[in-house]
Amino acid sequence: MAASADPQPRNLQEGVRRQRLRNVSFLAAKHAARVMEKGGNGGAILLTGSVVTASYGMAPHAYVASKHAVVGLTKNLCVELGPLGIRVNCISPYGVPTRLSMDATGMDEAAYEAKGNLKGVVLRPEGRRHCHGGVESCE
């Protein structure tokens, strides 16, 4: 089943299903590593996990499992790509208050700010676009 062209999933389960179908972290890391290996200068791959890998919450099991898979992939890639000079890291931010996440959790932006670990800061979806899917250095 192919993911639809609609950029906004109708619900959280559909969003998780799309994430698993695309397997973005694996495919992006695979192709980035190929380019970096050929270049011979090393590099950095940054994958995006979630706070759910370090704490419990209201997230569905499929989402939690998929984010734990990203952390596991990161650890494996460190061992495989480290000798080539390619660093692999995973950031696990708190929730980003998108329409989808606020509908799923019933939280508003103020609740995200209050529960997040960066006090006085609310993460924004626009910030992720600078990393092109999480694969390249954002320096």
N, CA, C and O atoms as a GROMACS GRO file, in nm:
protein
  556
    1MET      N    1   0.084  -0.118   0.000
    1MET     CA    2   0.000   0.000   0.000
    1MET      C    3   0.089   0.124   0.000
    1MET      O    4   0.171   0.140   0.090
    2ALA      N    5   0.074   0.208  -0.096
    2ALA     CA    6   0.156   0.329  -0.106
    2ALA      C    7   0.095   0.440  -0.022
    2ALA      O    8  -0.027   0.450  -0.008
    3ALA      N    9   0.182   0.523   0.033
    3ALA     CA   10   0.134   0.638   0.110
    3ALA      C   11   0.072   0.739   0.013
    3ALA      O   12   0.120   0.756  -0.099
    4SER      N   13  -0.034   0.804   0.057
    4SER     CA   14  -0.099   0.902  -0.030
    4SER      C   15  -0.014   1.027  -0.041
    4SER      O   16   0.079   1.048   0.036
    5ALA      N   17  -0.046   1.109  -0.140
    5ALA     CA   18   0.027   1.233  -0.161
    5ALA      C   19  -0.014   1.340  -0.061
    5ALA      O   20   0.052   1.443  -0.051
    6ASP      N   21  -0.122   1.318   0.014
    6ASP     CA   22  -0.169   1.412   0.114
    6ASP      C   23  -0.061   1.429   0.221
    6ASP      O   24  -0.022   1.331   0.284
    7PRO      N   25  -0.011   1.553   0.242
    7PRO     CA   26   0.097   1.572   0.338
    7PRO      C   27   0.054   1.553   0.483
    7PRO      O   28   0.139   1.528   0.568
    8GLN      N   29  -0.074   1.566   0.514
    8GLN     CA   30  -0.122   1.551   0.652
    8GLN      C   31  -0.200   1.421   0.669
    8GLN      O   32  -0.306   1.405   0.610
    9PRO      N   33  -0.149   1.328   0.750
    9PRO     CA   34  -0.226   1.206   0.776
    9PRO      C   35  -0.357   1.241   0.846
    9PRO      O   36  -0.367   1.343   0.915
   10ARG      N   37  -0.457   1.157   0.828
   10ARG     CA   38  -0.587   1.182   0.889
   10ARG      C   39  -0.588   1.156   1.038
   10ARG      O   40  -0.666   1.217   1.111
   11ASN      N   41  -0.503   1.068   1.085
   11ASN     CA   42  -0.496   1.039   1.227
   11ASN      C   43  -0.357   0.985   1.260
   11ASN      O   44  -0.275   0.961   1.171
   12LEU      N   45  -0.332   0.967   1.388
   12LEU     CA   46  -0.198   0.926   1.431
   12LEU      C   47  -0.161   0.787   1.379
   12LEU      O   48  -0.046   0.766   1.340
   13GLN      N   49  -0.255   0.694   1.378
   13GLN     CA   50  -0.225   0.559   1.330
   13GLN      C   51  -0.184   0.562   1.182
   13GLN      O   52  -0.094   0.490   1.140
   14GLU      N   53  -0.252   0.645   1.104
   14GLU     CA   54  -0.215   0.657   0.963
   14GLU      C   55  -0.075   0.718   0.949
   14GLU      O   56   0.004   0.675   0.864
   15GLY      N   57  -0.046   0.817   1.033
   15GLY     CA   58   0.086   0.878   1.030
   15GLY      C   59   0.196   0.778   1.064
   15GLY      O   60   0.300   0.776   0.999
   16VAL      N   61   0.173   0.697   1.166
   16VAL     CA   62   0.271   0.594   1.204
   16VAL      C   63   0.287   0.493   1.091
   16VAL      O   64   0.398   0.452   1.060
   17ARG      N   65   0.176   0.453   1.030
   17ARG     CA   66   0.183   0.356   0.921
   17ARG      C   67   0.267   0.413   0.806
   17ARG      O   68   0.350   0.342   0.748
   18ARG      N   69   0.245   0.540   0.773
   18ARG     CA   70   0.324   0.602   0.667
   18ARG      C   71   0.473   0.603   0.703
   18ARG      O   72   0.559   0.575   0.619
   19GLN      N   73   0.502   0.634   0.828
   19GLN     CA   74   0.642   0.637   0.871
   19GLN      C   75   0.706   0.500   0.854
   19GLN      O   76   0.818   0.489   0.805
   20ARG      N   77   0.635   0.397   0.893
   20ARG     CA   78   0.690   0.261   0.878
   20ARG      C   79   0.702   0.224   0.732
   20ARG      O   80   0.799   0.158   0.693
   21LEU      N   81   0.604   0.265   0.649
   21LEU     CA   82   0.611   0.232   0.506
   21LEU      C   83   0.733   0.297   0.442
   21LEU      O   84   0.802   0.234   0.362
   22ARG      N   85   0.758   0.418   0.475
   22ARG     CA   86   0.870   0.490   0.414
   22ARG      C   87   1.003   0.448   0.474
   22ARG      O   88   1.104   0.445   0.404
   23ASN      N   89   1.003   0.415   0.602
   23ASN     CA   90   1.126   0.378   0.671
   23ASN      C   91   1.235   0.481   0.642
   23ASN      O   92   1.346   0.448   0.602
   24VAL      N   93   1.198   0.606   0.663
   24VAL     CA   94   1.281   0.719   0.624
   24VAL      C   95   1.421   0.712   0.684
   24VAL      O   96   1.519   0.733   0.612
   25SER      N   97   1.433   0.682   0.811
   25SER     CA   98   1.565   0.683   0.876
   25SER      C   99   1.659   0.584   0.810
   25SER      O  100   1.774   0.618   0.781
   26PHE      N  101   1.612   0.464   0.787
   26PHE     CA  102   1.698   0.362   0.728
   26PHE      C  103   1.742   0.400   0.587
   26PHE      O  104   1.860   0.395   0.555
   27LEU      N  105   1.646   0.438   0.503
   27LEU     CA  106   1.678   0.471   0.364
   27LEU      C  107   1.768   0.594   0.354
   27LEU      O  108   1.862   0.596   0.275
   28ALA      N  109   1.739   0.695   0.432
   28ALA     CA  110   1.820   0.817   0.427
   28ALA      C  111   1.962   0.789   0.473
   28ALA      O  112   2.057   0.835   0.410
   29ALA      N  113   1.977   0.715   0.582
   29ALA     CA  114   2.110   0.683   0.633
   29ALA      C  115   2.187   0.598   0.532
   29ALA      O  116   2.307   0.617   0.512
   30LYS      N  117   2.119   0.504   0.471
   30LYS     CA  118   2.182   0.416   0.373
   30LYS      C  119   2.241   0.496   0.257
   30LYS      O  120   2.356   0.476   0.219
   31HIS      N  121   2.162   0.586   0.202
   31HIS     CA  122   2.208   0.663   0.086
   31HIS      C  123   2.310   0.770   0.127
   31HIS      O  124   2.406   0.795   0.053
   32ALA      N  125   2.292   0.831   0.242
   32ALA     CA  126   2.390   0.930   0.288
   32ALA      C  127   2.525   0.863   0.313
   32ALA      O  128   2.629   0.919   0.277
   33ALA      N  129   2.523   0.745   0.372
   33ALA     CA  130   2.648   0.674   0.400
   33ALA      C  131   2.722   0.638   0.272
   33ALA      O  132   2.845   0.647   0.266
   34ARG      N  133   2.649   0.599   0.170
   34ARG     CA  134   2.712   0.567   0.041
   34ARG      C  135   2.787   0.688  -0.015
   34ARG      O  136   2.901   0.677  -0.059
   35VAL      N  137   2.721   0.802  -0.012
   35VAL     CA  138   2.782   0.925  -0.064
   35VAL      C  139   2.904   0.964   0.019
   35VAL      O  140   3.008   0.999  -0.036
   36MET      N  141   2.890   0.957   0.151
   36MET     CA  142   3.000   0.995   0.240
   36MET      C  143   3.119   0.900   0.226
   36MET      O  144   3.234   0.943   0.229
   37GLU      N  145   3.090   0.771   0.210
   37GLU     CA  146   3.198   0.674   0.194
   37GLU      C  147   3.275   0.701   0.064
   37GLU      O  148   3.398   0.697   0.063
   38LYS      N  149   3.204   0.727  -0.044
   38LYS     CA  150   3.270   0.756  -0.172
   38LYS      C  151   3.352   0.884  -0.164
   38LYS      O  152   3.459   0.894  -0.225
   39GLY      N  153   3.302   0.981  -0.089
   39GLY     CA  154   3.374   1.108  -0.075
   39GLY      C  155   3.503   1.095   0.002
   39GLY      O  156   3.597   1.172  -0.018
   40GLY      N  157   3.509   0.996   0.092
   40GLY     CA  158   3.630   0.970   0.167
   40GLY      C  159   3.664   1.070   0.277
   40GLY      O  160   3.771   1.061   0.337
   41ASN      N  161   3.574   1.164   0.305
   41ASN     CA  162   3.600   1.265   0.408
   41ASN      C  163   3.519   1.244   0.534
   41ASN      O  164   3.512   1.333   0.618
   42GLY      N  165   3.458   1.129   0.549
   42GLY     CA  166   3.372   1.106   0.665
   42GLY      C  167   3.245   1.188   0.654
   42GLY      O  168   3.203   1.224   0.545
   43GLY      N  169   3.185   1.216   0.767
   43GLY     CA  170   3.062   1.294   0.769
   43GLY      C  171   2.982   1.267   0.893
   43GLY      O  172   3.029   1.203   0.987
   44ALA      N  173   2.861   1.316   0.893
   44ALA     CA  174   2.773   1.299   1.008
   44ALA      C  175   2.631   1.272   0.960
   44ALA      O  176   2.581   1.337   0.868
   45ILE      N  177   2.568   1.177   1.024
   45ILE     CA  178   2.428   1.146   0.998
   45ILE      C  179   2.354   1.169   1.128
   45ILE      O  180   2.392   1.116   1.233
   46LEU      N  181   2.248   1.246   1.121
   46LEU     CA  182   2.168   1.278   1.239
   46LEU      C  183   2.028   1.224   1.218
   46LEU      O  184   1.956   1.269   1.129
   47LEU      N  185   1.989   1.127   1.299
   47LEU     CA  186   1.855   1.068   1.292
   47LEU      C  187   1.768   1.128   1.402
   47LEU      O  188   1.818   1.173   1.504
   48THR      N  189   1.639   1.128   1.380
   48THR     CA  190   1.546   1.184   1.477
   48THR      C  191   1.465   1.074   1.544
   48THR      O  192   1.386   1.005   1.479
   49GLY      N  193   1.486   1.060   1.673
   49GLY     CA  194   1.409   0.965   1.754
   49GLY      C  195   1.292   1.039   1.818
   49GLY      O  196   1.225   1.119   1.753
   50SER      N  197   1.270   1.011   1.943
   50SER     CA  198   1.162   1.076   2.017
   50SER      C  199   1.186   1.060   2.165
   50SER      O  200   1.256   0.968   2.209
   51VAL      N  201   1.128   1.149   2.242
   51VAL     CA  202   1.138   1.140   2.387
   51VAL      C  203   1.077   1.008   2.438
   51VAL      O  204   1.110   0.964   2.548
   52VAL      N  205   0.990   0.946   2.359
   52VAL     CA  206   0.926   0.822   2.404
   52VAL      C  207   1.026   0.707   2.418
   52VAL      O  208   0.992   0.603   2.476
   53THR      N  209   1.148   0.724   2.367
   53THR     CA  210   1.249   0.619   2.385
   53THR      C  211   1.315   0.627   2.521
   53THR      O  212   1.386   0.535   2.561
   54ALA      N  213   1.292   0.737   2.593
   54ALA     CA  214   1.353   0.755   2.725
   54ALA      C  215   1.249   0.765   2.837
   54ALA      O  216   1.285   0.761   2.955
   55SER      N  217   1.122   0.777   2.802
   55SER     CA  218   1.018   0.787   2.903
   55SER      C  219   0.889   0.730   2.847
   55SER      O  220   0.880   0.700   2.728
   56TYR      N  221   0.792   0.715   2.931
   56TYR     CA  222   0.664   0.662   2.883
   56TYR      C  223   0.570   0.780   2.859
   56TYR      O  224   0.595   0.891   2.904
   57GLY      N  225   0.464   0.754   2.788
   57GLY     CA  226   0.368   0.860   2.761
   57GLY      C  227   0.243   0.805   2.698
   57GLY      O  228   0.210   0.687   2.711
   58MET      N  229   0.175   0.893   2.630
   58MET     CA  230   0.047   0.856   2.569
   58MET      C  231   0.062   0.809   2.425
   58MET      O  232  -0.038   0.790   2.356
   59ALA      N  233   0.183   0.790   2.378
   59ALA     CA  234   0.204   0.753   2.238
   59ALA      C  235   0.160   0.609   2.212
   59ALA      O  236   0.174   0.523   2.298
   60PRO      N  237   0.107   0.584   2.093
   60PRO     CA  238   0.066   0.448   2.056
   60PRO      C  239   0.187   0.354   2.048
   60PRO      O  240   0.299   0.399   2.023
   61HIS      N  241   0.163   0.226   2.070
   61HIS     CA  242   0.271   0.127   2.071
   61HIS      C  243   0.350   0.126   1.941
   61HIS      O  244   0.473   0.113   1.942
   62ALA      N  245   0.281   0.140   1.828
   62ALA     CA  246   0.350   0.137   1.698
   62ALA      C  247   0.448   0.252   1.687
   62ALA      O  248   0.558   0.235   1.634
   63TYR      N  249   0.411   0.369   1.735
   63TYR     CA  250   0.499   0.485   1.730
   63TYR      C  251   0.620   0.463   1.820
   63TYR      O  252   0.734   0.488   1.780
   64VAL      N  253   0.596   0.417   1.941
   64VAL     CA  254   0.705   0.393   2.036
   64VAL      C  255   0.802   0.290   1.979
   64VAL      O  256   0.924   0.308   1.986
   65ALA      N  257   0.750   0.182   1.924
   65ALA     CA  258   0.836   0.079   1.865
   65ALA      C  259   0.917   0.134   1.749
   65ALA      O  260   1.035   0.102   1.735
   66SER      N  261   0.854   0.216   1.664
   66SER     CA  262   0.927   0.270   1.549
   66SER      C  263   1.039   0.364   1.593
   66SER      O  264   1.143   0.368   1.528
   67LYS      N  265   1.019   0.438   1.700
   67LYS     CA  266   1.124   0.529   1.748
   67LYS      C  267   1.236   0.452   1.819
   67LYS      O  268   1.352   0.492   1.811
   68HIS      N  269   1.201   0.345   1.888
   68HIS     CA  270   1.306   0.259   1.946
   68HIS      C  271   1.390   0.196   1.834
   68HIS      O  272   1.510   0.175   1.850
   69ALA      N  273   1.324   0.167   1.722
   69ALA     CA  274   1.398   0.112   1.607
   69ALA      C  275   1.500   0.213   1.556
   69ALA      O  276   1.609   0.174   1.515
   70VAL      N  277   1.466   0.341   1.557
   70VAL     CA  278   1.560   0.444   1.513
   70VAL      C  279   1.682   0.448   1.605
   70VAL      O  280   1.795   0.461   1.558
   71VAL      N  281   1.660   0.437   1.736
   71VAL     CA  282   1.772   0.436   1.831
   71VAL      C  283   1.859   0.313   1.807
   71VAL      O  284   1.982   0.324   1.807
   72GLY      N  285   1.798   0.198   1.786
   72GLY     CA  286   1.874   0.077   1.757
   72GLY      C  287   1.952   0.088   1.628
   72GLY      O  288   2.068   0.046   1.621
   73LEU      N  289   1.891   0.143   1.526
   73LEU     CA  290   1.958   0.164   1.398
   73LEU      C  291   2.078   0.256   1.417
   73LEU      O  292   2.185   0.230   1.361
   74THR      N  293   2.062   0.361   1.496
   74THR     CA  294   2.171   0.454   1.522
   74THR      C  295   2.290   0.381   1.584
   74THR      O  296   2.404   0.400   1.542
   75LYS      N  297   2.264   0.298   1.683
   75LYS     CA  298   2.372   0.224   1.750
   75LYS      C  299   2.444   0.130   1.652
   75LYS      O  300   2.567   0.121   1.653
   76ASN      N  301   2.367   0.063   1.571
   76ASN     CA  302   2.427  -0.028   1.472
   76ASN      C  303   2.512   0.048   1.371
   76ASN      O  304   2.622   0.006   1.337
   77LEU      N  305   2.458   0.159   1.322
   77LEU     CA  306   2.531   0.238   1.223
   77LEU      C  307   2.659   0.297   1.280
   77LEU      O  308   2.758   0.312   1.208
   78CYS      N  309   2.659   0.330   1.409
   78CYS     CA  310   2.782   0.381   1.473
   78CYS      C  311   2.894   0.279   1.459
   78CYS      O  312   3.007   0.315   1.425
   79VAL      N  313   2.863   0.155   1.486
   79VAL     CA  314   2.963   0.049   1.478
   79VAL      C  315   3.007   0.026   1.334
   79VAL      O  316   3.126   0.010   1.306
   80GLU      N  317   2.912   0.027   1.243
   80GLU     CA  318   2.943  -0.001   1.102
   80GLU      C  319   3.014   0.114   1.033
   80GLU      O  320   3.109   0.091   0.957
   81LEU      N  321   2.971   0.237   1.058
   81LEU     CA  322   3.023   0.350   0.984
   81LEU      C  323   3.135   0.426   1.055
   81LEU      O  324   3.206   0.504   0.992
   82GLY      N  325   3.150   0.406   1.184
   82GLY     CA  326   3.254   0.474   1.259
   82GLY      C  327   3.394   0.457   1.200
   82GLY      O  328   3.467   0.555   1.188
   83PRO      N  329   3.432   0.334   1.162
   83PRO     CA  330   3.566   0.315   1.103
   83PRO      C  331   3.587   0.392   0.972
   83PRO      O  332   3.700   0.411   0.928
   84LEU      N  333   3.477   0.436   0.910
   84LEU     CA  334   3.487   0.514   0.786
   84LEU      C  335   3.490   0.664   0.814
   84LEU      O  336   3.493   0.745   0.721
   85GLY      N  337   3.490   0.701   0.941
   85GLY     CA  338   3.490   0.842   0.977
   85GLY      C  339   3.353   0.907   0.970
   85GLY      O  340   3.342   1.029   0.967
   86ILE      N  341   3.249   0.825   0.968
   86ILE     CA  342   3.112   0.877   0.962
   86ILE      C  343   3.050   0.865   1.100
   86ILE      O  344   3.033   0.755   1.152
   87ARG      N  345   3.016   0.980   1.158
   87ARG     CA  346   2.950   0.982   1.289
   87ARG      C  347   2.800   0.967   1.270
   87ARG      O  348   2.742   1.023   1.177
   88VAL      N  349   2.738   0.892   1.358
   88VAL     CA  350   2.592   0.875   1.352
   88VAL      C  351   2.537   0.906   1.490
   88VAL      O  352   2.580   0.847   1.590
   89ASN      N  353   2.442   0.998   1.497
   89ASN     CA  354   2.380   1.036   1.622
   89ASN      C  355   2.229   1.038   1.606
   89ASN      O  356   2.176   1.047   1.495
   90CYS      N  357   2.162   1.031   1.719
   90CYS     CA  358   2.016   1.036   1.721
   90CYS      C  359   1.974   1.139   1.825
   90CYS      O  360   2.015   1.132   1.941
   91ILE      N  361   1.893   1.234   1.783
   91ILE     CA  362   1.836   1.328   1.879
   91ILE      C  363   1.695   1.280   1.909
   91ILE      O  364   1.625   1.229   1.822
   92SER      N  365   1.654   1.297   2.032
   92SER     CA  366   1.521   1.253   2.074
   92SER      C  367   1.448   1.368   2.140
   92SER      O  368   1.443   1.377   2.263
   93PRO      N  369   1.392   1.457   2.060
   93PRO     CA  370   1.326   1.575   2.116
   93PRO      C  371   1.190   1.542   2.176
   93PRO      O  372   1.132   1.436   2.152
   94TYR      N  373   1.143   1.635   2.255
   94TYR     CA  374   1.007   1.626   2.306
   94TYR      C  375   0.912   1.652   2.190
   94TYR      O  376   0.957   1.685   2.081
   95GLY      N  377   0.786   1.637   2.211
   95GLY     CA  378   0.687   1.654   2.105
   95GLY      C  379   0.689   1.790   2.039
   95GLY      O  380   0.722   1.891   2.101
   96VAL      N  381   0.654   1.791   1.913
   96VAL     CA  382   0.640   1.914   1.837
   96VAL      C  383   0.490   1.938   1.820
   96VAL      O  384   0.419   1.851   1.770
   97PRO      N  385   0.441   2.054   1.861
   97PRO     CA  386   0.297   2.078   1.856
   97PRO      C  387   0.245   2.103   1.715
   97PRO      O  388   0.222   2.217   1.675
   98THR      N  389   0.227   1.996   1.641
   98THR     CA  390   0.164   2.005   1.510
   98THR      C  391   0.015   1.980   1.529
   98THR      O  392  -0.029   1.938   1.636
   99ARG      N  393  -0.062   2.007   1.425
   99ARG     CA  394  -0.207   1.980   1.434
   99ARG      C  395  -0.232   1.834   1.468
   99ARG      O  396  -0.317   1.803   1.552
  100LEU      N  397  -0.158   1.745   1.404
  100LEU     CA  398  -0.175   1.602   1.426
  100LEU      C  399  -0.144   1.563   1.570
  100LEU      O  400  -0.222   1.492   1.633
  101SER      N  401  -0.030   1.610   1.622
  101SER     CA  402   0.007   1.570   1.759
  101SER      C  403  -0.084   1.633   1.863
  101SER      O  404  -0.115   1.570   1.964
  102MET      N  405  -0.129   1.757   1.840
  102MET     CA  406  -0.219   1.820   1.937
  102MET      C  407  -0.355   1.750   1.937
  102MET      O  408  -0.416   1.734   2.042
  103ASP      N  409  -0.403   1.710   1.819
  103ASP     CA  410  -0.529   1.635   1.812
  103ASP      C  411  -0.517   1.500   1.883
  103ASP      O  412  -0.608   1.458   1.954
  104ALA      N  413  -0.404   1.433   1.863
  104ALA     CA  414  -0.385   1.300   1.920
  104ALA      C  415  -0.369   1.303   2.071
  104ALA      O  416  -0.417   1.214   2.140
  105THR      N  417  -0.302   1.406   2.123
  105THR     CA  418  -0.275   1.411   2.267
  105THR      C  419  -0.375   1.495   2.345
  105THR      O  420  -0.385   1.483   2.467
  106GLY      N  421  -0.448   1.580   2.274
  106GLY     CA  422  -0.540   1.670   2.343
  106GLY      C  423  -0.467   1.784   2.413
  106GLY      O  424  -0.527   1.854   2.496
  107MET      N  425  -0.340   1.805   2.380
  107MET     CA  426  -0.261   1.910   2.443
  107MET      C  427  -0.254   2.032   2.350
  107MET      O  428  -0.260   2.018   2.227
  108ASP      N  429  -0.242   2.151   2.409
  108ASP     CA  430  -0.219   2.271   2.330
  108ASP      C  431  -0.072   2.310   2.343
  108ASP      O  432   0.005   2.241   2.411
  109GLU      N  433  -0.031   2.420   2.279
  109GLU     CA  434   0.110   2.460   2.283
  109GLU      C  435   0.160   2.484   2.425
  109GLU      O  436   0.274   2.451   2.457
  110ALA      N  437   0.076   2.542   2.509
  110ALA     CA  438   0.116   2.570   2.648
  110ALA      C  439   0.149   2.440   2.722
  110ALA      O  440   0.242   2.436   2.801
  111ALA      N  441   0.073   2.335   2.696
  111ALA     CA  442   0.100   2.206   2.761
  111ALA      C  443   0.231   2.147   2.711
  111ALA      O  444   0.306   2.088   2.789
  112TYR      N  445   0.260   2.162   2.582
  112TYR     CA  446   0.388   2.114   2.529
  112TYR      C  447   0.504   2.186   2.596
  112TYR      O  448   0.604   2.124   2.632
  113GLU      N  449   0.490   2.318   2.613
  113GLU     CA  450   0.596   2.395   2.677
  113GLU      C  451   0.614   2.354   2.823
  113GLU      O  452   0.726   2.340   2.871
  114ALA      N  453   0.503   2.334   2.893
  114ALA     CA  454   0.509   2.298   3.034
  114ALA      C  455   0.570   2.160   3.058
  114ALA      O  456   0.643   2.140   3.155
  115LYS      N  457   0.542   2.065   2.970
  115LYS     CA  458   0.589   1.928   2.989
  115LYS      C  459   0.724   1.901   2.923
  115LYS      O  460   0.790   1.803   2.958
  116GLY      N  461   0.766   1.985   2.830
  116GLY     CA  462   0.892   1.964   2.760
  116GLY      C  463   1.012   1.987   2.847
  116GLY      O  464   1.003   2.050   2.952
  117ASN      N  465   1.127   1.936   2.803
  117ASN     CA  466   1.249   1.951   2.882
  117ASN      C  467   1.322   2.082   2.851
  117ASN      O  468   1.415   2.117   2.925
  118LEU      N  469   1.285   2.154   2.747
  118LEU     CA  470   1.344   2.284   2.717
  118LEU      C  471   1.247   2.390   2.766
  118LEU      O  472   1.156   2.431   2.694
  119LYS      N  473   1.266   2.435   2.888
  119LYS     CA  474   1.172   2.529   2.949
  119LYS      C  475   1.176   2.663   2.877
  119LYS      O  476   1.283   2.716   2.847
  120GLY      N  477   1.058   2.716   2.849
  120GLY     CA  478   1.046   2.843   2.780
  120GLY      C  479   1.059   2.832   2.629
  120GLY      O  480   1.060   2.933   2.560
  121VAL      N  481   1.069   2.709   2.578
  121VAL     CA  482   1.086   2.688   2.434
  121VAL      C  483   0.981   2.588   2.387
  121VAL      O  484   0.957   2.486   2.452
  122VAL      N  485   0.920   2.617   2.275
  122VAL     CA  486   0.830   2.522   2.211
  122VAL      C  487   0.892   2.488   2.076
  122VAL      O  488   0.918   2.577   1.995
  123LEU      N  489   0.917   2.359   2.052
  123LEU     CA  490   0.973   2.317   1.924
  123LEU      C  491   0.874   2.348   1.814
  123LEU      O  492   0.753   2.340   1.834
  124ARG      N  493   0.924   2.382   1.696
  124ARG     CA  494   0.839   2.415   1.583
  124ARG      C  495   0.866   2.320   1.468
  124ARG      O  496   0.980   2.282   1.444
  125PRO      N  497   0.761   2.281   1.395
  125PRO     CA  498   0.781   2.190   1.281
  125PRO      C  499   0.875   2.249   1.176
  125PRO      O  500   0.945   2.174   1.108
  126GLU      N  501   0.877   2.381   1.162
  126GLU     CA  502   0.961   2.444   1.060
  126GLU      C  503   1.109   2.416   1.084
  126GLU      O  504   1.186   2.413   0.988
  127GLY      N  505   1.150   2.395   1.208
  127GLY     CA  506   1.290   2.373   1.241
  127GLY      C  507   1.347   2.246   1.180
  127GLY      O  508   1.467   2.241   1.151
  128ARG      N  509   1.266   2.146   1.158
  128ARG     CA  510   1.314   2.020   1.102
  128ARG      C  511   1.348   2.032   0.954
  128ARG      O  512   1.431   1.956   0.903
  129ARG      N  513   1.286   2.124   0.884
  129ARG     CA  514   1.309   2.136   0.740
  129ARG      C  515   1.453   2.168   0.706
  129ARG      O  516   1.499   2.137   0.596
  130HIS      N  517   1.526   2.230   0.798
  130HIS     CA  518   1.664   2.267   0.773
  130HIS      C  519   1.756   2.146   0.766
  130HIS      O  520   1.868   2.156   0.715
  131CYS      N  521   1.711   2.034   0.815
  131CYS     CA  522   1.794   1.913   0.817
  131CYS      C  523   1.759   1.816   0.705
  131CYS      O  524   1.815   1.707   0.699
  132HIS      N  525   1.669   1.853   0.618
  132HIS     CA  526   1.634   1.770   0.502
  132HIS      C  527   1.606   1.625   0.542
  132HIS      O  528   1.669   1.533   0.491
  133GLY      N  529   1.512   1.606   0.634
  133GLY     CA  530   1.475   1.471   0.674
  133GLY      C  531   1.567   1.415   0.780
  133GLY      O  532   1.558   1.296   0.811
  134GLY      N  533   1.654   1.495   0.837
  134GLY     CA  534   1.737   1.448   0.946
  134GLY      C  535   1.871   1.392   0.904
  134GLY      O  536   1.943   1.337   0.987
  135VAL      N  537   1.907   1.403   0.777
  135VAL     CA  538   2.034   1.346   0.734
  135VAL      C  539   2.121   1.455   0.674
  135VAL      O  540   2.112   1.485   0.555
  136GLU      N  541   2.203   1.512   0.753
  136GLU     CA  542   2.314   1.599   0.719
  136GLU      C  543   2.342   1.682   0.842
  136GLU      O  544   2.259   1.689   0.933
  137SER      N  545   2.452   1.742   0.844
  137SER     CA  546   2.488   1.823   0.958
  137SER      C  547   2.410   1.954   0.952
  137SER      O  548   2.398   2.016   0.846
  138CYS      N  549   2.358   1.995   1.065
  138CYS     CA  550   2.284   2.121   1.071
  138CYS      C  551   2.374   2.233   1.121
  138CYS      O  552   2.324   2.336   1.166
  139GLU      N  553   2.504   2.214   1.114
  139GLU     CA  554   2.598   2.315   1.163
  139GLU      C  555   2.599   2.436   1.074
  139GLU      O  556   2.673   2.532   1.100
   0.00000   0.00000   0.00000
